[in-house]
Amino acid sequence: MSGKAIKYEPLHLQPVKVEHIADCDDCGATDVLNRTVCYTLVDKPHTHWREKCINCKRYKHPETGEWLEITAVSLGRQLLQEKSKAKQLN
């Protein structure tokens, strides 16, 4: 080795083309290429699958099926509140 830096030709990158495959079922975004939903088994406040859309960052309510724009902690708190209200009514 001679100790000299190797010079490379500059790269000319082409912009990435995003093809419209399908709208996101949750938020209706039209720029979703590969919609990804992450499933996590959670046991509190009851055992259920927590579903999160990676593209729009929304969580699916396990009982209503509605996609909510909240955090996982907020969803857990909401489920606990609903469970305690159901116990009070019974």
N, C-alpha and C positions, 0 to 999 in steps of 0.2 A: 504494500500500500504506500502510496506516495504522500498521504496526508492531506490531499486536496479534496474539497467538497465536490460531490458529483452534481452536475447541473442537469435538471430534467426540463423537458419542454412543458409549457403550461398546458393543463387539461382544459378542454372546452366541453363542458358538460351540457347536455340538452336538458331542458326543463322536464320534470316528470309530468306525464299526462295521466290524469285520473279519469277513468271511464265510469259513467253512471251505471251501476249494476242494479241497485234497488234503493228505495227510500228507507231511512231508518224507521222502523215500526214505532219507535217511541217518540221521537221529536220531529219526524218528517224531514230531516235533513236530506238533501239530494246529492251531497258530495261524499257519500259513504261508499268506499270501495269494498272492503271486507268487514262486514258488521260482526263484531265479536261480543258475545255475552259470557261473562264469568259467573260460574255457579259455585257457591260456598255453602257447605252444610253447617248450619248454626243451631245450637241447642237452647239458646235463651232468647226470649222468654218461653218459647216452646220450640220443638225441633221442626225446622223448615229449611228449605233451600233459599238462600239469598241470591238474587239474580241482579247483576250489574252490567249495563251496556257500557263497554269500554269506549265506544265512539262518542256517546253523548253524556256519559258519566251520570246516568240516572239509575235508581234502584227500583225494582218492581215490588209493590206491596204484595205479600204472600196471600192475603185473603181477598183483596179487591181486584188484583191483577193490574192495577193502575201503576204506570211508571212515574215516579216522583223525583224531583230534582232536589234531593236532600243527601246528607251524609249517612253512612252506615249507623253511626251512633244515634243520630236523630230518628232513623227508622226504628231502631231498637227501642228507643224511649216511647215512640208513638205506639208501637205494639204493646208495650207494658201498660200504657195508659188505657188502651182499648180493652186489654185483658182485665184490668181492675174495674173498669166501668161495667163490663159484662158480669163480673162477680157481684157488683153492687145491685144490679138489676135482678139477679136471681135470688 
